[in-house]
Amino acid sequence: MNRAQNFFHLHLISDATGETLLAAGRAAAAQYKNARAIEHIYPLIRTEKQLAKVIDDIEEEPGIVLYTIVDKALAQIIDERCAALGLPAVSVLEPVLAVFQSYLGAPAGRRVGAQHVLDADYFRRIDALNFTMEHDDGQLPEEAEQADVVLVGISRTSKTPTSIYLANRGIKTANIPIVLGVPLPDSVVTARSPLIVGLIATAERISHVRQNRLLGTTTGFDSKNYADRASISEELGYARQLFARHGWPTIDVSRRSIEETAAAILALRPKGR
């Protein structure tokens, strides 16, 4: 690793889209806060000719090599060339496949991109994502009954990114902003089918996020009290009253990642939904 500049090259080779590999690489790299990973992503690598160009790139900028290649011949080329270069190369899926094979008593089918089959689950996720985008930030509140989950909270409590994350899990999610003194739509209050969850955060956290948002606003934006902690505390108090009045579960997102917030929401859902 180049210690002077404090970065390292991370080469990610996949025979499919590379999404699985990218998530694994970033999860590992995130554990090293003092070293920045420069990502080199090579998706849809399925021939020796394609792989040869990748190996050339690795030679020019040596680093850690992670791959998800189900073709054993191509995987062997990666292992051998990286060993010759003195570089670590890890097949991210191989240890997992070995466990599956041991438990199920049968070898893997070795199908490239098998996780992206256009099955019912895939279309369910697409449907959920379309619904979520159409019902973002208070749009179409009269259709709240059609949602699986409805998130409510004041501005900058991560409603939209959490909604999108849930949608990618196949959960139809609407989110409704809470504005001080403004009643929520009756269609949301009376909804019985969806799980309704209130999101809150500390006034300090929300103020910080709102201050960053103000930096990118256009001229004429009414910023009065938007990032003021006293005003935010008043908004939060109003939101908590609404949540308590309707018996909605509340999640504090101050120190939670989007993934952690989504996991907490999924844990609240009734079994079988």
N, C-alpha and C positions, 0 to 999 in steps of 0.2 A: 504494500500500500504506500502511496505517496504521502509520507507523514508531514512534509512541509505544507502541502496544500490540503491535507486531511480529506482526501476523497479516494474512492476505489471504483474500478470498473466492474459492473455486474452484467454478465452476458446471459440472456434468457432465451433458450432455443426451444421452440414448440412445433409440433406437427399439426396443431390446430390453431385456435385463436390466440392462445397464450394467456388467457385470463386466469386460469388456475395457477400457472407458473408465476405470473406477475404478483398475484396476491400473496403467494408463499414467499417470494423474494422480498417483497416490501415488508412483510411481517417480520422476517428475520433481520433485515437491514434496520428496521425501526428500533431494535434493541441496542443499537450502537449510535448514540446521539452525537458522538464526537467525530463520526465519519460519515460522509455523504456518498451515497451510491449513485454513480453515473450509469443509468440503465441503457443497455443495448438490447432491444427486443427483436427477435427473429421469428415471426409466426409463419405457419404453413410450410415448414421445411420438411420436404418429403422425398427428396432425391439427393444423390451423392453430389450432383452438380451444384445444387442450392447450398448444400452443407459445406462444400469447398470454399465458397465465398464467405460463409460465416467463419470458418476456421482462419481464413486470411485476416478478417477483421479482429479476431481474438489475438492473433499474433501481433498485430499492430498496437493493440491496446489491451495488454494482459490483465486478467482479473479472475474473479470467481465465475465459474460456469455452472448454471443450473439448467436442466433440460427435462422436458416431458416428450420423449420420443418412443413410441411403442415398437417401431421397427428395430429389431435387435442388431441388424447389420449397421444401421446408421448410428445407433447408440454405441456400438463397439468402436466405430470410427472416432466419435467424440472422446470416448475414454482414452483411446490410444494416443490421439493427437495431443490431448491436454496433458497426459502423462509425459509425453516427449517434451512438452513445453514447461513442465514443472508446475502446472496449474491444477487447482482442485476442480473436479467435475462431479456433479451429483445428479443422479436420476431421481427427481422428486417423487415420482409415482412408484418406482420399483419396490421400495420397502413396504408401501401400502398394498401393492398387488401381491407381494409375498405373503402378507398376513391374510388377505382374502383367499388366496390359493390354499394356504394351510388350513384355514377354517372350513372352507367350502369343499375342499378336496378335489378341485378342478382348476386347471390353468385358465388365465384370463384370455378372452377372445382376441385381444390385441387389435381392437378396432380404433382407427384414428378418428378423433373428434366424436367419440360415441356419446359424450355427455351433452352434445348439442342436437340430438335427434329431435325432430319436430313432432313431439308427442303432445298429449293432452296437457301435461304440466307446463310445457313451453307456452302453449296458447293461453293457458290460465294466467301466466305471468304477464304476457303481453296485454291481455284484457285488463288486468289489474293496473298495469302501468298507464294505459290509456285513461282508465277511470280516474286514477289519482291525478294525472295532469289536468284533467277537465274539472277537477274539484279542489284545486289548489287555492289557498288564500281566500277562502270564503266563497268561491264560485259555486253556483248551483246548490245553495244550501237546502233547497226544497227536496233534493234527492239524497239527503243524508241517510235515509232509511235503507238505501241500497248499498251502503258502505259496510265493510267488515269492521273497520276501525275509523273513528273520528277523533282527531287530535285537536284540542283547543288550548289556547295560550296567548299571552301577549306577544307583541312583536319581538323577534330575535330569541325565541326559545326553541329553535331548531325544528320547527314543525314541518317545513317543506323537505329538507334533506331526510328527515326520519320517515316521512310519508313515502318518498321515493325508494328508500331502502326497503321498507315493508312491501311496496309494490313489487319489487324484484323478488320477493319471497312469495308472490302470488296473493298478497293481501290488498284488497281494494280499500284505499285509505283516502279520506277527505280531511282537510284541516281548516279550522275556523279561527280567525284572529279575534282576540278579545280587546275591545276598545273601552277605556274607562267610561262608565256611565251609560254605555250603549247595550241594551239587552241583546242576548243571543237570539238568533232566529228560532221561532217556535218549532219549526221542523226538526231542529237539532235537539231542543229540550225534550220534545215528545218522542224522539226516536227510540225504538225498543230493540231493534235487531242488532245494530252495531255496538261494539265496545267503545265507549267514550272515555277518553283519558285526558286529564289536564296536565300540561307541561309547565313547569316553573323553573326558575333559576335565581341565583342571588342577584340583588340589585347591582352589585359590583360587576358581576359577570356580564349582565345585560348592558350595563353602561359602557363597558369596554367594547363590546361588539358593536353597539350603536355608534360609538365614536368613530370606529373604523368605517362604518357605513357612510357616515356624514362626509368623510373625505372624498367619496366618489359621487356625491349628489350634485345635481344640476342647480344652477342659480334659481332662486325662488322657492326652494324647498323649505318648508316651515320646520326649522330645527328647534324651535323653542320648547324647552323641557324634554326633548326627545332623549337626550343622554343624561339628564339630571337625575341623580340617584334618589332624591326625595320624591320626585314625580314617578319614577319607576317603582319605588316602594309602594306608592299609592295604587299604582296599576296592579302590582302583585297582590296587594291586600284585597282589591276588588275581585281579582281572578280566584283567589283562595275562597272567598265567600261564595262565589258561583259554584265552585267544585263541591264545597261542603253542602250547599243547599240541595244539590242534585245527587249527592252521594257518588260522585265520580272519583275513581282512583287518581292519585296525583303522583307524578314522577319529577324529581328534581334533576335537571340535566346539567347542572353547573359543572360537575366533575365527571360526566359520562361522555363517552364517545357516542356517535350515532349508532354504532353497532350494539353498544351496551344498552342504550335507550330502547332500541328495537327489541332486543332480547327480553327486556323487562316487560314490554308491552305484550309480546307473544306469550309470556308466562301468565299474563292476566286473562288470556282468552280461554273461554270454556273448552273443555276437551271435546274433540270431534269436530270443531269448527275450522 
